[in-house]
Amino acid sequence: MSSENWWKELVYTTFLESGIRKQDLDDKFSPLFDSLYARFMTKEGYSLFPDVITTLDELKERGFKMGVISNSDERLISVMESLKLDQYFEFILPSRLAGYEKPAPEIFQKAIHLIDEPIHIDEALHVGDDVEK
């Protein structure tokens, strides 16, 4: 199933489960979904914390090699480009393209090999927002 179709099913089901009647939703769903899907392909659907750029600038200046691993779809790449964050990272690896989701070790192994310089696993650090992943 494509990412777009997966999201379409999720959004449709979410509207129905929130109490929208199917007959009311069906007539309006396609343009509504298209608008939502497109919005979350760019910076329009996101906001940065105030310290993000200064933190990334500092880490890059100190020589850290950084990448992004996300349990997300391929739109993550266009989002990062739209936010002008891609310049800070050696790679952006959405799980949809990696074929694995965190916490599977394979996605981290793929990430290690995307850095130009060899990095030993003991030198890698993962910072995330979910203790289990």
KEKEFI-801960 format. One record per residue (C-alpha): residue number from 1; residue in one letter; x negated, y, z negated. Coordinates in pm, 1 decimal. Example, Ala and Ser with C-alpha at 12.3 -4.5 7.8 and 13.67 -1.06 7.14 Angstrom:
BEGIN
<atom seq="1" type="A" X="-1230.0" Y="-450.0" Z="-780.0"/>
<atom seq="2" type="S" X="-1367.0" Y="-106.0" Z="-714.0"/>
END
This chain:
BEGIN
<atom seq="1" type="M" X="0.0" Y="0.0" Z="0.0"/>
<atom seq="2" type="S" X="-134.0" Y="344.1" Z="85.3"/>
<atom seq="3" type="S" X="-194.5" Y="599.2" Z="-188.1"/>
<atom seq="4" type="E" X="78.6" Y="818.2" Z="-47.2"/>
<atom seq="5" type="N" X="333.4" Y="535.4" Z="-53.1"/>
<atom seq="6" type="W" X="232.5" Y="439.7" Z="-406.3"/>
<atom seq="7" type="W" X="288.1" Y="798.3" Z="-522.5"/>
<atom seq="8" type="K" X="612.5" Y="822.0" Z="-326.6"/>
<atom seq="9" type="E" X="752.9" Y="520.1" Z="-510.0"/>
<atom seq="10" type="L" X="636.5" Y="651.4" Z="-846.3"/>
<atom seq="11" type="V" X="780.7" Y="1000.3" Z="-794.3"/>
<atom seq="12" type="Y" X="1109.1" Y="864.7" Z="-659.7"/>
<atom seq="13" type="T" X="1148.7" Y="629.3" Z="-955.4"/>
<atom seq="14" type="T" X="1056.2" Y="905.5" Z="-1198.8"/>
<atom seq="15" type="F" X="1332.1" Y="1130.2" Z="-1063.5"/>
<atom seq="16" type="L" X="1586.9" Y="849.7" Z="-1084.1"/>
<atom seq="17" type="E" X="1482.2" Y="757.8" Z="-1438.1"/>
<atom seq="18" type="S" X="1510.1" Y="1121.1" Z="-1543.5"/>
<atom seq="19" type="G" X="1877.8" Y="1118.4" Z="-1452.7"/>
<atom seq="20" type="I" X="1888.7" Y="1249.0" Z="-1095.4"/>
<atom seq="21" type="R" X="2157.1" Y="1067.7" Z="-899.8"/>
<atom seq="22" type="K" X="2028.3" Y="866.0" Z="-603.7"/>
<atom seq="23" type="Q" X="2271.7" Y="1028.2" Z="-359.8"/>
<atom seq="24" type="D" X="2156.3" Y="1376.1" Z="-469.5"/>
<atom seq="25" type="L" X="1788.7" Y="1282.9" Z="-449.9"/>
<atom seq="26" type="D" X="1785.7" Y="1102.8" Z="-115.0"/>
<atom seq="27" type="D" X="1876.4" Y="1409.9" Z="93.2"/>
<atom seq="28" type="K" X="1606.4" Y="1625.7" Z="-62.2"/>
<atom seq="29" type="F" X="1335.8" Y="1378.2" Z="-151.7"/>
<atom seq="30" type="S" X="1116.6" Y="1381.2" Z="160.5"/>
<atom seq="31" type="P" X="1043.0" Y="1756.0" Z="168.8"/>
<atom seq="32" type="L" X="1014.6" Y="1765.7" Z="-210.1"/>
<atom seq="33" type="F" X="767.2" Y="1478.3" Z="-217.3"/>
<atom seq="34" type="D" X="565.6" Y="1618.4" Z="74.4"/>
<atom seq="35" type="S" X="532.7" Y="1948.3" Z="-110.4"/>
<atom seq="36" type="L" X="424.1" Y="1781.4" Z="-435.5"/>
<atom seq="37" type="Y" X="180.3" Y="1547.6" Z="-263.1"/>
<atom seq="38" type="A" X="18.3" Y="1834.5" Z="-71.6"/>
<atom seq="39" type="R" X="0.3" Y="2054.6" Z="-383.2"/>
<atom seq="40" type="F" X="-206.9" Y="1793.8" Z="-563.7"/>
<atom seq="41" type="M" X="-454.9" Y="1770.3" Z="-275.6"/>
<atom seq="42" type="T" X="-593.9" Y="2115.7" Z="-355.5"/>
<atom seq="43" type="K" X="-676.5" Y="2341.2" Z="-646.5"/>
<atom seq="44" type="E" X="-313.2" Y="2457.4" Z="-651.9"/>
<atom seq="45" type="G" X="-215.0" Y="2163.7" Z="-870.8"/>
<atom seq="46" type="Y" X="-497.9" Y="2204.8" Z="-1122.5"/>
<atom seq="47" type="S" X="-670.9" Y="2452.7" Z="-1349.6"/>
<atom seq="48" type="L" X="-1021.7" Y="2451.8" Z="-1491.6"/>
<atom seq="49" type="F" X="-1109.1" Y="2507.4" Z="-1853.7"/>
<atom seq="50" type="P" X="-1296.1" Y="2838.7" Z="-1891.1"/>
<atom seq="51" type="D" X="-1630.8" Y="2672.9" Z="-1973.9"/>
<atom seq="52" type="V" X="-1643.9" Y="2421.7" Z="-1688.4"/>
<atom seq="53" type="I" X="-1857.2" Y="2621.1" Z="-1443.4"/>
<atom seq="54" type="T" X="-2105.5" Y="2746.2" Z="-1704.4"/>
<atom seq="55" type="T" X="-2143.0" Y="2393.2" Z="-1842.6"/>
<atom seq="56" type="L" X="-2198.2" Y="2240.9" Z="-1498.6"/>
<atom seq="57" type="D" X="-2443.9" Y="2517.5" Z="-1408.9"/>
<atom seq="58" type="E" X="-2642.4" Y="2445.4" Z="-1726.1"/>
<atom seq="59" type="L" X="-2645.1" Y="2068.9" Z="-1671.9"/>
<atom seq="60" type="K" X="-2755.6" Y="2108.8" Z="-1310.5"/>
<atom seq="61" type="E" X="-3025.5" Y="2358.2" Z="-1411.4"/>
<atom seq="62" type="R" X="-3157.7" Y="2105.8" Z="-1663.6"/>
<atom seq="63" type="G" X="-3189.9" Y="1847.1" Z="-1387.8"/>
<atom seq="64" type="F" X="-2902.6" Y="1615.3" Z="-1471.2"/>
<atom seq="65" type="K" X="-2782.9" Y="1401.5" Z="-1181.2"/>
<atom seq="66" type="M" X="-2406.4" Y="1395.7" Z="-1207.9"/>
<atom seq="67" type="G" X="-2121.0" Y="1217.9" Z="-1040.5"/>
<atom seq="68" type="V" X="-1748.7" Y="1175.1" Z="-1079.9"/>
<atom seq="69" type="I" X="-1578.3" Y="840.6" Z="-1127.5"/>
<atom seq="70" type="S" X="-1201.7" Y="860.5" Z="-1151.5"/>
<atom seq="71" type="N" X="-911.9" Y="618.2" Z="-1155.7"/>
<atom seq="72" type="S" X="-760.8" Y="823.1" Z="-880.1"/>
<atom seq="73" type="D" X="-699.6" Y="818.1" Z="-508.7"/>
<atom seq="74" type="E" X="-896.5" Y="969.6" Z="-222.9"/>
<atom seq="75" type="R" X="-732.0" Y="1312.6" Z="-269.9"/>
<atom seq="76" type="L" X="-974.0" Y="1367.3" Z="-557.5"/>
<atom seq="77" type="I" X="-1242.8" Y="1456.0" Z="-304.3"/>
<atom seq="78" type="S" X="-1037.0" Y="1736.6" Z="-146.9"/>
<atom seq="79" type="V" X="-936.8" Y="1860.4" Z="-493.1"/>
<atom seq="80" type="M" X="-1300.2" Y="1880.6" Z="-603.1"/>
<atom seq="81" type="E" X="-1393.7" Y="2061.0" Z="-280.2"/>
<atom seq="82" type="S" X="-1102.5" Y="2302.0" Z="-319.7"/>
<atom seq="83" type="L" X="-1210.8" Y="2380.4" Z="-677.5"/>
<atom seq="84" type="K" X="-1569.7" Y="2422.4" Z="-548.6"/>
<atom seq="85" type="L" X="-1686.9" Y="2158.9" Z="-796.7"/>
<atom seq="86" type="D" X="-1826.7" Y="1916.0" Z="-540.6"/>
<atom seq="87" type="Q" X="-2154.5" Y="2112.4" Z="-527.0"/>
<atom seq="88" type="Y" X="-2239.8" Y="1998.6" Z="-879.9"/>
<atom seq="89" type="F" X="-2213.4" Y="1627.4" Z="-816.1"/>
<atom seq="90" type="E" X="-2421.0" Y="1370.6" Z="-633.0"/>
<atom seq="91" type="F" X="-2104.4" Y="1175.5" Z="-559.2"/>
<atom seq="92" type="I" X="-1729.0" Y="1170.1" Z="-614.3"/>
<atom seq="93" type="L" X="-1597.8" Y="815.6" Z="-642.0"/>
<atom seq="94" type="P" X="-1223.1" Y="764.9" Z="-672.2"/>
<atom seq="95" type="S" X="-1127.9" Y="413.6" Z="-777.4"/>
<atom seq="96" type="R" X="-908.4" Y="379.2" Z="-470.4"/>
<atom seq="97" type="L" X="-1219.7" Y="401.8" Z="-250.1"/>
<atom seq="98" type="A" X="-1442.0" Y="203.8" Z="-488.4"/>
<atom seq="99" type="G" X="-1204.6" Y="-90.5" Z="-500.4"/>
<atom seq="100" type="Y" X="-1226.6" Y="-102.0" Z="-881.0"/>
<atom seq="101" type="E" X="-1084.3" Y="97.0" Z="-1169.5"/>
<atom seq="102" type="K" X="-1250.4" Y="192.4" Z="-1494.0"/>
<atom seq="103" type="P" X="-1336.4" Y="16.1" Z="-1717.2"/>
<atom seq="104" type="A" X="-1444.0" Y="-250.7" Z="-1463.7"/>
<atom seq="105" type="P" X="-1825.2" Y="-263.2" Z="-1461.5"/>
<atom seq="106" type="E" X="-1828.3" Y="-277.4" Z="-1079.9"/>
<atom seq="107" type="I" X="-1719.2" Y="85.6" Z="-1042.2"/>
<atom seq="108" type="F" X="-2003.2" Y="198.7" Z="-1270.5"/>
<atom seq="109" type="Q" X="-2252.1" Y="-19.9" Z="-1080.9"/>
<atom seq="110" type="K" X="-2137.3" Y="135.1" Z="-751.9"/>
<atom seq="111" type="A" X="-2180.1" Y="480.1" Z="-901.8"/>
<atom seq="112" type="I" X="-2536.8" Y="412.9" Z="-1019.2"/>
<atom seq="113" type="H" X="-2631.1" Y="319.4" Z="-662.0"/>
<atom seq="114" type="L" X="-2486.9" Y="640.6" Z="-517.2"/>
<atom seq="115" type="I" X="-2758.1" Y="851.9" Z="-682.0"/>
<atom seq="116" type="D" X="-3059.0" Y="917.2" Z="-456.0"/>
<atom seq="117" type="E" X="-3311.1" Y="833.5" Z="-727.2"/>
<atom seq="118" type="P" X="-3309.5" Y="493.8" Z="-896.5"/>
<atom seq="119" type="I" X="-3143.9" Y="521.1" Z="-1237.2"/>
<atom seq="120" type="H" X="-3170.9" Y="253.7" Z="-1500.7"/>
<atom seq="121" type="I" X="-2840.5" Y="173.3" Z="-1666.8"/>
<atom seq="122" type="D" X="-2989.0" Y="275.0" Z="-2004.9"/>
<atom seq="123" type="E" X="-3036.3" Y="626.7" Z="-1865.2"/>
<atom seq="124" type="A" X="-2673.4" Y="666.9" Z="-1760.2"/>
<atom seq="125" type="L" X="-2404.2" Y="835.0" Z="-1966.1"/>
<atom seq="126" type="H" X="-2031.7" Y="821.3" Z="-1909.9"/>
<atom seq="127" type="V" X="-1817.7" Y="1107.0" Z="-2042.5"/>
<atom seq="128" type="G" X="-1444.4" Y="1053.4" Z="-2024.0"/>
<atom seq="129" type="D" X="-1108.8" Y="1124.4" Z="-2176.6"/>
<atom seq="130" type="D" X="-1007.0" Y="766.7" Z="-2260.0"/>
<atom seq="131" type="V" X="-1193.9" Y="563.0" Z="-2520.5"/>
<atom seq="132" type="E" X="-1106.3" Y="231.4" Z="-2355.0"/>
<atom seq="133" type="K" X="-1201.8" Y="339.0" Z="-2003.9"/>
END
